[in-house]
């Protein structure tokens, strides 16, 4: 259970960092081309979605390891 909580906390920290970088970069290029801004937004949404996907896979991995550990004894 501790590993799952740590995984969620680390994911939340990285989500906050990615979001802050995304907002900073979008606000920096807001006065330029709209296409570039949309491209950057899509990139950061993809990064955030990938981070969430990896977190879900890691939680499933942790749960399966717990089941395997219990079956050993």
Secondary structure as UniProt FT lines:
FT   HELIX           2..28
FT   TURN            30..31
FT   HELIX           34..71
//
